[in-house]
Amino acid sequence: MTARLPRPKVSLAELLPWAAQRNPDKTALITDETTMTYRELNESSNAVAVVLRSRGVKDGAVVSLFGQNSWRWLVTYHGILKAGGVVNPVNVMLSGHELKYVLNDCEAIGLFLGGAEKERVGAAIEGLEQLDFAITFDDQWDKMIEGASTEDVELPDRQPTDLGSIGYTSGTTGHPKGAMQSLQSVLLNCSYTATMHGKLDSEVSFSALPLAHVYGNVAVNGTLLAGGTAVLKERFDPKDALQTVADKSVTVIEGVPAMYSMMIASSAAETTDFGTVRLSTVGGQTFSPIIIEKWEKLTGAPLLDLWGMTELSGLGTTHSALAPSTPGSIGVSLPTLDIAIAPIDGGTGAVPQGEPGEVVVRGPLVMLGYYGRPEATAETIDADGWLHTGDVGYLDETGHIFIVDRLKDVIFTGGYNVYPAEIERVVAQHPDVAMVAVGREPDDVKGEIAVAHVVVREGTAPTAEDILEFCKDQLAAYKRPREVRFRESLPTTSSGKLMRRKLSE
């Protein structure tokens, strides 16, 4: 009799071998292209691991993923971990210049990318010296694993606190930073989130969230940890999403506010059968209580708010599936994660319950630091291990957290985090721009949009279209400003520092 594998205890590299042994022929993944069992997922990722090792991917080598959601993307993610590599999931919306920066910064030796993405960014990344291989998720990928062994590979001897993945966040200095996520932080986040949301092996979860985003990763791999079935879409389309929920008897829907807003607005919503849905989850930006009320009335099931960061490998807080509703709250902390409210002025005194302060967190979910950025790491994680999130919130008597403001100038648009400094760095390069500051404006669908406030150089007269067109090759679509407003001056402090919060006035 074959010895039973223990449940994963170090990293997600153990997930598929364990799950395939328990339920080899159960459906694990459904995409528009194919349906795969746990055995098939495991064997395909074994083949990827074998090939990567033959190509020199050893313990700690960084391999990047840049493509739309697909079964090949997911299989490759697990194959990299099985080979002992470090996964670098990259937002598929980045421009070629942005991708090149990320690949150089994390010293990636390999890259997997979509065929369409290669056409778009190929010229920008051509000639990267440290890149040993670049393989597209199409015929190249299929040929790569053709003939490779699908037998279970011997997993590398790794420790829970070893580096497992590097996720890039938009940079407050104009460049993104690589958050180093430990093997255990990703595993624990997936397992604890699945537990909080009550996922079982009977689960059928729907997600069109990008796998490269920590929320998307946790949604899919958390379902696989529970032994359920993950329904994964390449992109989000409201009508298709509603049809899939009904056709596949979906039990859990995972999304960002814009997705729910678009589904509610769809004419198909009123005729969709939500009978199998037991809950939905939402994160990524602030969410109108009215939308929550409408969605819960439509589905007859709770919508659980959550909050997280790349620096936490996913969620930091969420609601328990069976706990009483706490409207307006982002939930309670995940197991093992300590959450406290620190004085906004940086002091060390206690903040009274119910009083606002900066949300700080500590525990094994917290990143190891920013890759190659010890100074930035020290600015974010203090000597006692507390990660300073930059969000202002308060705790109530039951330990529920409420976010009331943001210390950082991050703009939450359509589920993505965008930093004004990154946009300003690009707009400032326009020859007709003398000064620029980027602020936020509310938007009914995306939550917020970025607006560039520009002071032009004397003797020039650029149009808003000129500025927006200039950004296209330098910024991913979701980062670009949606509006440009021309001003004679910009609000500044006495020291000349831009006051972005005054821009809307």
LINBEL-V394216 format. One record per pair of residues at least 4 apart in sequence whose C-alpha atoms are under 8 Angstrom apart, sorted by sequence separation. I is the first residue (numbers start at 1). GAP is how many residues later the second one is. D is the distance in whole Angstrom. If there is no record, write none. Layout:
BEGIN
I GAP D
I GAP D
END
This chain:
BEGIN
8 4 7
10 4 8
11 4 8
12 4 8
14 4 6
15 4 6
16 4 6
17 4 6
18 4 6
19 4 6
20 4 4
30 4 6
31 4 6
36 4 6
37 4 6
38 4 6
39 4 6
40 4 6
41 4 6
42 4 6
43 4 6
44 4 7
45 4 6
46 4 6
47 4 6
48 4 6
49 4 6
50 4 6
51 4 6
52 4 6
53 4 5
57 4 6
69 4 6
70 4 7
71 4 6
72 4 6
73 4 6
74 4 7
75 4 6
76 4 6
77 4 7
78 4 6
79 4 6
80 4 6
81 4 5
90 4 8
94 4 6
95 4 6
96 4 6
97 4 6
98 4 6
99 4 6
100 4 6
101 4 6
102 4 6
103 4 6
104 4 7
113 4 6
114 4 6
115 4 7
116 4 6
117 4 6
118 4 5
121 4 7
122 4 6
136 4 6
137 4 5
138 4 6
139 4 6
140 4 6
141 4 7
142 4 6
158 4 7
170 4 8
171 4 5
172 4 8
181 4 6
182 4 7
183 4 6
184 4 6
185 4 6
186 4 6
187 4 6
188 4 6
189 4 6
190 4 6
191 4 6
192 4 6
193 4 6
194 4 6
195 4 6
199 4 6
209 4 7
211 4 8
212 4 7
213 4 6
214 4 6
215 4 6
216 4 6
217 4 6
218 4 5
219 4 6
220 4 6
221 4 6
222 4 6
223 4 6
224 4 6
236 4 8
237 4 6
238 4 6
239 4 6
240 4 6
241 4 6
242 4 7
243 4 6
244 4 6
245 4 6
246 4 7
255 4 6
256 4 7
257 4 6
258 4 6
259 4 6
260 4 6
261 4 6
262 4 6
265 4 7
268 4 6
287 4 7
288 4 7
289 4 6
290 4 6
291 4 6
292 4 6
293 4 6
294 4 6
295 4 6
296 4 5
297 4 8
308 4 7
309 4 7
310 4 6
312 4 7
319 4 7
333 4 6
342 4 7
343 4 6
351 4 6
362 4 6
369 4 8
370 4 7
373 4 6
374 4 6
375 4 6
376 4 6
377 4 6
378 4 6
381 4 6
382 4 5
395 4 6
396 4 6
406 4 8
412 4 6
413 4 7
418 4 8
419 4 7
420 4 6
421 4 6
422 4 7
423 4 6
424 4 6
425 4 7
426 4 7
429 4 7
443 4 5
444 4 8
456 4 7
462 4 6
463 4 7
464 4 6
465 4 6
466 4 6
467 4 7
468 4 7
470 4 8
471 4 6
472 4 7
475 4 6
476 4 7
492 4 5
493 4 5
499 4 7
9 5 8
19 5 7
20 5 8
30 5 5
36 5 6
52 5 5
53 5 6
68 5 8
69 5 8
80 5 5
81 5 7
94 5 6
103 5 5
113 5 6
117 5 8
135 5 6
136 5 6
137 5 8
170 5 7
171 5 4
181 5 7
194 5 5
211 5 5
212 5 7
217 5 8
223 5 5
224 5 7
236 5 7
244 5 8
245 5 5
255 5 7
264 5 6
287 5 8
296 5 5
309 5 6
326 5 8
333 5 7
342 5 8
343 5 7
351 5 8
361 5 8
369 5 7
378 5 8
381 5 5
382 5 7
395 5 6
396 5 7
412 5 5
413 5 7
428 5 6
442 5 6
443 5 5
456 5 7
462 5 7
472 5 7
475 5 6
492 5 5
493 5 7
8 6 5
29 6 6
30 6 7
67 6 7
80 6 7
81 6 7
135 6 6
170 6 4
171 6 6
209 6 7
210 6 5
211 6 5
223 6 7
224 6 7
244 6 8
263 6 6
296 6 6
308 6 5
309 6 6
333 6 7
342 6 7
343 6 7
351 6 7
370 6 7
381 6 4
382 6 8
395 6 5
411 6 6
412 6 6
427 6 7
428 6 7
442 6 4
443 6 6
456 6 8
492 6 4
493 6 7
7 7 8
8 7 6
28 7 8
29 7 5
80 7 6
169 7 5
170 7 7
209 7 5
210 7 8
223 7 6
296 7 6
308 7 4
309 7 7
342 7 8
343 7 7
370 7 6
380 7 6
381 7 6
394 7 6
395 7 6
410 7 6
411 7 5
428 7 7
441 7 5
442 7 6
491 7 6
492 7 5
7 8 7
27 8 7
28 8 6
29 8 7
65 8 7
168 8 6
169 8 5
208 8 8
295 8 7
307 8 6
308 8 5
342 8 7
343 8 6
369 8 5
380 8 5
393 8 7
394 8 5
410 8 6
411 8 6
428 8 6
440 8 6
441 8 5
472 8 7
490 8 7
491 8 6
27 9 6
28 9 5
29 9 8
90 9 8
168 9 5
169 9 6
207 9 7
211 9 8
306 9 7
307 9 6
308 9 7
341 9 8
342 9 6
380 9 8
393 9 5
394 9 7
410 9 5
411 9 7
427 9 7
440 9 6
441 9 7
471 9 6
491 9 8
8 10 7
27 10 4
28 10 5
77 10 7
168 10 4
169 10 7
220 10 6
306 10 8
307 10 5
341 10 6
393 10 4
394 10 8
409 10 6
410 10 7
440 10 5
441 10 7
7 11 6
26 11 5
27 11 6
167 11 5
168 11 6
292 11 7
306 11 6
307 11 6
319 11 7
320 11 8
392 11 6
393 11 5
409 11 7
439 11 6
440 11 6
491 11 6
5 12 8
6 12 7
25 12 5
26 12 6
65 12 8
166 12 6
167 12 5
207 12 7
220 12 8
306 12 4
318 12 6
319 12 4
369 12 8
391 12 7
392 12 6
393 12 7
424 12 6
438 12 7
439 12 5
468 12 7
491 12 7
5 13 6
24 13 7
25 13 6
28 13 8
166 13 5
167 13 7
207 13 7
305 13 6
306 13 7
317 13 6
318 13 4
319 13 6
344 13 5
392 13 5
424 13 6
438 13 6
439 13 7
468 13 7
490 13 8
24 14 5
25 14 6
166 14 5
167 14 7
304 14 7
305 14 7
317 14 5
318 14 6
343 14 5
344 14 5
391 14 6
392 14 5
424 14 6
438 14 4
439 14 8
468 14 8
23 15 7
24 15 5
165 15 6
166 15 6
205 15 8
304 15 6
317 15 5
318 15 7
341 15 7
342 15 5
343 15 6
391 15 4
392 15 6
423 15 7
437 15 6
438 15 6
468 15 8
5 16 8
23 16 8
164 16 8
165 16 5
317 16 4
318 16 7
341 16 5
342 16 5
390 16 6
391 16 5
436 16 7
437 16 5
468 16 8
4 17 8
63 17 7
163 17 6
164 17 6
165 17 7
304 17 8
316 17 6
317 17 5
341 17 5
342 17 6
390 17 5
391 17 7
420 17 7
421 17 8
436 17 6
437 17 7
467 17 7
20 18 5
21 18 8
118 18 7
163 18 6
164 18 5
165 18 7
205 18 7
316 18 6
341 18 5
342 18 7
390 18 5
420 18 5
436 18 5
19 19 6
20 19 5
163 19 5
164 19 5
204 19 8
315 19 8
340 19 6
341 19 6
420 19 7
435 19 6
436 19 6
464 19 7
88 20 8
111 20 7
162 20 5
163 20 6
203 20 7
339 20 7
340 20 5
434 20 8
435 20 5
464 20 5
109 21 6
110 21 5
113 21 7
115 21 6
161 21 5
162 21 6
238 21 7
242 21 7
280 21 7
282 21 7
316 21 7
339 21 6
340 21 6
366 21 7
433 21 7
434 21 6
435 21 7
464 21 7
16 22 7
20 22 7
63 22 7
65 22 8
99 22 8
108 22 7
109 22 4
110 22 6
111 22 6
112 22 6
113 22 6
114 22 5
115 22 6
160 22 7
161 22 6
241 22 8
277 22 7
279 22 5
280 22 6
281 22 5
282 22 6
283 22 6
339 22 5
363 22 8
433 22 6
434 22 5
16 23 8
61 23 8
62 23 6
63 23 6
64 23 6
65 23 6
66 23 7
67 23 8
107 23 7
108 23 6
109 23 5
110 23 5
111 23 5
112 23 5
113 23 5
114 23 5
115 23 7
160 23 5
161 23 6
200 23 8
203 23 8
205 23 8
207 23 8
236 23 8
278 23 5
279 23 5
280 23 5
281 23 5
282 23 5
283 23 5
284 23 7
307 23 6
338 23 5
339 23 7
362 23 6
433 23 5
434 23 5
59 24 7
60 24 6
61 24 5
62 24 5
63 24 5
64 24 4
65 24 5
66 24 5
67 24 8
68 24 6
96 24 7
97 24 8
100 24 7
104 24 8
109 24 7
110 24 6
111 24 6
112 24 6
113 24 6
114 24 7
159 24 8
160 24 5
161 24 8
199 24 7
203 24 8
204 24 6
205 24 6
206 24 6
207 24 6
208 24 6
209 24 8
210 24 8
238 24 6
239 24 7
253 24 8
275 24 8
277 24 7
278 24 7
279 24 6
280 24 6
281 24 6
282 24 6
283 24 6
284 24 8
305 24 7
306 24 5
307 24 8
337 24 7
338 24 5
362 24 5
432 24 6
433 24 6
16 25 7
17 25 6
58 25 7
59 25 4
60 25 5
61 25 6
62 25 6
63 25 6
64 25 6
65 25 6
66 25 7
67 25 5
92 25 8
96 25 4
100 25 5
112 25 7
193 25 7
201 25 5
202 25 7
203 25 5
204 25 5
205 25 5
206 25 5
207 25 5
208 25 5
210 25 8
238 25 5
251 25 5
252 25 6
255 25 8
257 25 6
274 25 5
279 25 7
281 25 7
283 25 8
305 25 5
306 25 6
337 25 6
338 25 6
361 25 5
362 25 6
432 25 5
16 26 5
57 26 7
58 26 6
59 26 5
60 26 6
62 26 7
64 26 7
66 26 5
95 26 7
96 26 7
99 26 8
104 26 8
200 26 5
201 26 4
202 26 5
203 26 6
204 26 6
205 26 6
206 26 6
207 26 6
208 26 6
209 26 8
242 26 7
246 26 7
250 26 6
251 26 4
252 26 6
253 26 7
254 26 6
255 26 6
256 26 5
257 26 7
274 26 8
305 26 7
337 26 5
360 26 6
361 26 5
48 27 8
57 27 7
58 27 6
59 27 8
96 27 8
97 27 6
199 27 6
200 27 7
201 27 4
202 27 8
204 27 7
206 27 8
208 27 6
209 27 8
239 27 7
242 27 7
246 27 5
249 27 6
250 27 6
251 27 5
252 27 5
253 27 5
254 27 5
255 27 5
256 27 5
257 27 7
336 27 6
337 27 7
360 27 5
361 27 7
48 28 6
52 28 7
57 28 6
96 28 5
97 28 8
190 28 5
194 28 5
200 28 6
201 28 8
208 28 5
238 28 7
245 28 8
246 28 6
249 28 8
251 28 7
252 28 5
253 28 6
254 28 6
255 28 7
256 28 6
257 28 7
270 28 7
336 28 7
337 28 7
360 28 5
361 28 8
411 28 8
424 28 8
432 28 6
96 29 7
189 29 7
190 29 7
193 29 7
194 29 7
199 29 8
239 29 6
243 29 7
245 29 7
252 29 8
256 29 7
257 29 8
269 29 8
336 29 8
359 29 7
360 29 6
411 29 6
432 29 8
450 29 8
452 29 6
45 30 5
49 30 5
53 30 6
242 30 6
257 30 6
261 30 7
264 30 8
358 30 7
359 30 6
420 30 8
432 30 7
450 30 7
451 30 5
452 30 8
454 30 7
456 30 7
44 31 6
45 31 6
48 31 5
49 31 6
52 31 7
190 31 6
191 31 6
194 31 8
260 31 8
264 31 7
358 31 7
359 31 7
414 31 7
415 31 8
450 31 5
451 31 6
452 31 6
453 31 6
454 31 6
455 31 6
456 31 8
47 32 7
48 32 7
49 32 8
186 32 8
190 32 4
194 32 7
358 32 6
359 32 6
414 32 4
449 32 7
450 32 6
451 32 5
452 32 5
453 32 5
454 32 5
455 32 5
42 33 8
45 33 6
46 33 6
49 33 6
50 33 7
358 33 6
359 33 6
413 33 5
414 33 6
449 33 6
450 33 7
451 33 6
452 33 6
453 33 6
454 33 6
455 33 6
41 34 6
45 34 4
49 34 5
191 34 7
358 34 4
359 34 6
412 34 8
413 34 6
414 34 8
451 34 7
453 34 7
455 34 6
190 35 8
191 35 8
219 35 7
260 35 7
357 35 5
358 35 6
359 35 8
412 35 7
413 35 5
455 35 8
46 36 7
356 36 6
357 36 6
412 36 6
413 36 6
34 37 8
45 37 8
356 37 5
357 37 6
411 37 7
412 37 8
413 37 8
430 37 7
453 37 8
289 38 8
356 38 5
411 38 7
31 39 7
64 39 7
206 39 7
289 39 7
355 39 6
411 39 7
31 40 7
354 40 5
355 40 8
427 40 7
430 40 7
353 41 7
354 41 6
29 42 8
279 42 8
353 42 6
354 42 6
353 43 6
354 43 8
427 43 8
438 43 8
62 44 7
64 44 6
204 44 8
206 44 6
353 44 7
427 44 7
62 45 7
63 45 5
66 45 7
67 45 8
204 45 7
205 45 6
206 45 8
209 45 8
426 45 7
62 46 5
63 46 6
64 46 6
65 46 6
66 46 6
67 46 5
68 46 7
204 46 5
205 46 6
206 46 6
207 46 7
208 46 8
209 46 6
61 47 7
62 47 6
63 47 5
64 47 5
65 47 5
66 47 5
67 47 5
203 47 8
204 47 5
205 47 5
206 47 5
207 47 5
208 47 7
209 47 8
61 48 7
62 48 7
63 48 6
64 48 6
65 48 6
66 48 7
203 48 6
204 48 6
205 48 6
206 48 6
207 48 7
344 48 8
356 48 8
426 48 7
63 49 8
203 49 7
205 49 7
358 49 8
426 49 8
67 50 7
453 50 8
66 51 8
313 52 7
341 52 7
423 52 8
312 53 5
313 53 7
341 53 6
437 53 7
312 54 5
313 54 7
341 54 7
436 54 8
311 55 6
312 55 6
435 55 8
311 56 5
423 56 7
423 57 7
423 58 7
106 60 8
418 60 8
418 61 6
437 61 7
439 61 6
416 62 7
438 62 7
439 62 7
437 63 7
441 63 7
73 64 7
414 64 8
439 64 6
440 64 8
13 65 6
72 65 7
413 65 7
439 65 7
12 66 7
13 66 8
102 66 8
332 67 6
333 67 8
13 68 5
14 68 8
215 68 8
332 68 5
12 69 7
13 69 5
331 69 5
332 69 6
67 70 8
330 70 7
331 70 6
82 71 7
84 71 7
329 71 6
330 71 6
331 71 8
83 72 7
84 72 6
106 72 7
329 72 6
330 72 6
82 73 6
83 73 7
329 73 5
330 73 7
82 74 7
84 74 8
102 74 8
326 74 8
328 74 7
329 74 7
89 76 8
86 77 7
87 77 6
88 77 6
89 77 7
90 77 7
86 78 5
87 78 4
88 78 5
89 78 6
90 78 7
85 79 7
86 79 5
87 79 6
88 79 6
86 80 7
81 83 7
409 91 8
51 93 7
215 93 8
51 94 7
214 95 8
214 96 6
218 96 6
48 97 6
51 97 7
59 97 7
213 97 8
217 97 8
47 98 6
50 98 7
50 99 7
214 99 6
215 99 5
48 100 8
214 100 5
215 100 7
47 101 5
214 101 8
47 102 5
46 103 7
47 103 5
50 103 7
60 103 7
46 104 5
47 104 8
49 104 8
60 104 8
45 105 8
46 105 6
44 106 6
46 106 6
43 107 5
46 107 6
43 108 7
43 109 7
42 110 8
91 119 8
92 120 8
91 121 6
89 122 8
90 122 6
91 122 7
193 122 7
196 122 7
197 122 7
198 122 8
89 123 5
196 123 7
197 123 6
198 123 6
89 124 8
189 124 7
190 124 8
196 124 5
197 124 5
198 124 8
189 125 6
193 125 8
196 125 6
189 126 7
286 126 8
185 127 7
186 127 5
285 127 5
185 128 6
186 128 7
284 128 7
285 128 7
285 129 8
181 130 7
284 130 8
285 130 6
179 131 7
180 131 8
181 131 8
284 131 4
285 131 8
179 132 6
181 132 6
283 132 7
284 132 7
284 133 8
17 135 7
74 137 8
196 138 8
69 139 8
14 141 8
69 141 6
169 141 7
193 141 7
13 142 7
68 142 7
69 142 6
168 142 7
192 142 6
167 143 6
192 143 7
66 146 8
65 147 8
10 148 7
10 149 7
11 149 7
10 150 5
9 151 8
11 153 8
258 156 6
257 157 7
258 157 7
256 158 7
257 158 7
256 159 5
287 160 7
286 161 7
70 162 8
285 162 7
69 163 7
70 163 8
69 164 7
70 164 6
69 165 4
68 166 6
69 166 7
68 167 8
12 171 7
11 172 5
10 173 6
11 173 6
10 174 6
12 174 8
9 175 8
11 175 7
12 175 6
11 176 5
189 176 7
10 177 7
188 177 7
9 178 8
185 179 6
186 179 7
184 180 7
185 180 4
184 181 8
185 181 7
185 182 8
262 183 7
261 184 6
181 185 8
182 185 7
181 186 5
182 186 7
180 187 5
181 187 6
258 187 5
179 188 6
180 188 5
181 188 8
257 188 8
258 188 5
179 189 7
180 189 6
257 189 8
258 189 7
179 190 6
180 190 6
257 190 8
179 191 5
180 191 6
178 192 5
179 192 6
177 193 6
178 193 5
177 194 7
28 196 7
177 196 8
28 199 8
30 199 7
28 200 6
29 200 6
30 200 6
31 200 6
27 201 8
28 201 5
29 201 5
30 201 5
31 201 5
32 201 7
27 202 6
28 202 6
29 202 6
30 202 6
31 202 6
29 203 7
31 203 8
23 204 8
19 205 8
163 205 8
166 205 8
19 206 7
19 208 7
15 209 8
15 210 7
174 245 8
170 247 7
172 247 6
174 247 5
175 247 6
169 248 8
170 248 6
171 248 7
172 248 7
173 248 6
174 248 4
170 249 6
172 249 6
173 249 7
174 249 7
171 250 7
172 250 7
174 250 8
171 251 7
174 251 6
170 252 7
106 265 7
105 267 8
97 376 8
98 376 7
96 377 8
97 377 6
98 377 7
95 378 7
96 378 8
95 379 6
95 380 6
94 381 7
95 381 5
94 382 4
93 383 5
94 383 8
93 384 7
93 385 7
END
